[in-house]
Amino acid sequence: MTTSTATSTTATPTTRAPQRIDPSAAVARTTSRSSLQATWVQVLAMAWRALKKMRRKPEQFFDVLIQPLLFTAMFAFIFGGAISGSVSNYLPVLIPGILAQTALTVCMATGVQLREDMDKGVFDRFKSLPIARIAPLAGPMIADLIRYGIASVLTVVTGLLIGYRPGGGVLGCVGGVALTVIAGWSLAWIFTWLGTMARSAQSVQGISMMIMFPLTFLSNAFVPADTLPGWLEAFVKVNPVSHVVSAVRDLLNDGAVTAEVGWAVIGCAIVVAVFAPLAVRSYSRKM
């Protein structure tokens, strides 16, 4: 007698591997795009964070407090007699040049500090926050406006103490300082972009120095352009720093809003229009 045995098959449940959730992707799916007002509030919050960081690290003010005093006095007394015959005659040429140099040096630190924060993992914490992508970049740059203003005012005050008398009066000085702050803020976007692209803070500083020195010293910041060789004079005339220096000279020494002022403002706007989107795009890729 044959018995047929029915084999019953039971389906064993399959276990799925746990899925990893990217915090930034989860926030992007659950949070709506920040409005203009919310973005501005977030930018101000990041600016306040940068200001508190400056207060806890006073060494960040070395280039703001010491450099304007040192370079203004040193260049005036070393090169004044050789270039213009006397210190007093050289100061109207020198002070606008020192303003441009100081703005470049101060804004160069923006990219270095940004890269340091990214290396320390500070920006990784922003991935899970429902904030606008531009807020962590624009916030510190707004805080840096205070640094540009302090450096510019100290440069003018140092010039006044050693004999500089601006012909543009108070309004000319205010206009020159304001243009210097605008130029520094716009050029800072270049170094911010470098901060998001470079691999380390040291590389950002090295690249920034290679940019700063030619732009500063191959300009009309410290010597008249017509005293230079022809090939160098041609470069000086197209150097954007030369236009900023000439515009600041017109404001400080004459109190006149000339065509150089307009070209300087247009140049600053072009720099922001080009490098601000590049910096935000590069930063978004890192996020």
Secondary structure, DSSP 8 states (H G I E B T S, - for coil): ----------------------HHHHHHHHS----HHHHHHHHHHHHHHHHHHHHH-GGGGHHHHHHHHHHHHHHHHHHHHHHHSSHHHHHHHHHHHHHHHHHHHHHHHHHHHHHHHHHTTHHHHGGGS---TTHHHHHHHHHHHHHHHHHHHHHHHHHHHTT---TTHHHHHHHHHHHHHHHHHHHHHHHHHHHHHSSSHHHHHHHHHHHHHHHHHTTTSSS-GGGS-HHHHHHHHH-HHHHHHHHHHIIIII----HHHHHHHHHHHHHHHHHHHHHHHHHHHH-
